[in-house]
Amino acid sequence: MNVTLSIDDRVVSEARRIAIARGTSLNQMVRDYLNELTRVDDMESAVAALDGMWAEESYRSGGPWTREELHERS
């Protein structure tokens, strides 16, 4: 998908300089940033869901276990 952005000329010039120094393009840097931004949101949602499950009594384990039980081999 193509997206049009309005960005100050000075910011674009500096960002292009940084991209060249990193051996990439401004376009790729923006894509990478947006991917990272959405990945963090996905992780935060997953952590919140896990926290909710741990808070429910039905997700409690049968523990506590002894050291021997934890290391028992079947």
Secondary structure, 3 states (H helix, E strand, C coil): CCCCCCCCHHHHHHHHHHHHHHCCCHHHHHHHHHHHHHHHHHHHHHHHHHHHHHHCHHHCCCCCCCHHHHCCCC
